[in-house]
Amino acid sequence: EPSEETKKDEIEVEKTEKITETSTNTLEFTKAIKNWLAIKDIEIVSALLEKKREFSAIIRIDYILGKQEYLLTAKDKKKVNENDLAVSLQKANSEKMPCLFLSTGELDKKALAYLDKWRNLVKFERIKL
């Protein structure tokens, strides 16, 4: 019969493997977003959240009038709803900046109406990774 210590070691090994697996998946979406931003010449000021299907950061874009900071929210989902945009804009407002929302999916009807209403504060870009 395995000793108490052997059992603990086995449990720790299992946990480590799960963490590594999640990290790899997280890195794929995050890497793809970071690559897209690099191609568009957009600077990441600071990463705020990195999950398997979501990435959030403060970014800086160079405009004719100078640099502009945005709160970036990137989600890997098929349909983006009004609530996704509203939550992202609310976070951006708390940071006193506009919001850039990237998604692999498309906007539903209510989200399109919301985007039209708040177009000066929320920018949406559908991306293909």
Stockholm file with secondary structure:
# STOCKHOLM 1.0

chainA/1-129         EPSEETKKDEIEVEKTEKITETSTNTLEFTKAIKNWLAIKDIEIVSALLEKKREFSAIIRIDYILGKQEYLLTAKDKKKVNENDLAVSLQKANSEKMPCLFLSTGELDKKALAYLDKWRNLVKFERIKL
#=GR chainA/1-129 SS CCCHHHHHHHHHHHHHHHHHHHHHHHHHHHHHHHHHHHHTTCEEEEEEEECSSEEEEEEEEEETTEEEEEEEEEECCSEECHHHHHHHHHHHHHTTSCEEEEESSEECHHHHHHHHHTTTTEEEEECCC
#=GC SS_cons         CCCHHHHHHHHHHHHHHHHHHHHHHHHHHHHHHHHHHHHTTCEEEEEEEECSSEEEEEEEEEETTEEEEEEEEEECCSEECHHHHHHHHHHHHHTTSCEEEEESSEECHHHHHHHHHTTTTEEEEECCC
//
